[in-house]
Amino acid sequence: MPGTPTIEAFHKKWIEAFNSHDLDTHAALYTEDAMLFGSIPELVVGRAAIKAYFGGRGPKVHVANYPFPRVVMIRDDVAATAALVDFADGDTPMPYRVTWMLVKQDGHWRIAQHHGSPRG
């Protein structure tokens, strides 16, 4: 299980897993019953489905810039985040809005709800 005891560590690990296309590590950053609205119109539910979703992104898709998000602590073990993220497919920019609902499980942050929508 990836070490993500802080939101800063989680953020860094998520970008590393996304950019390396390490689907197992990436999927482990989500709760078993996580929900994702991404670049497809359907709601993706569950860790296995989220892993398949990210496996379907093109090999050149990467995070070009993901500044540390705005974080609102709901409780000590629940946080909401929001950021403007620059993904790219090779050299083609893909600007997105990204929000996460994070929960702390067994001392590590995980995504319970993830929403990404194109901007611009």
Secondary structure, DSSP 8 states (H G I E B T S, - for coil): ----SSHHHHHHHHHHHHHHT-HHHHHHTEEEEEEEE-SSSSEEESHHHHHHHHHTS-TTEEEEE----EEEEEETTEEEEEEEEEEEETTEEEEEEEEEEEEEETTEEEEEEEEEEE--
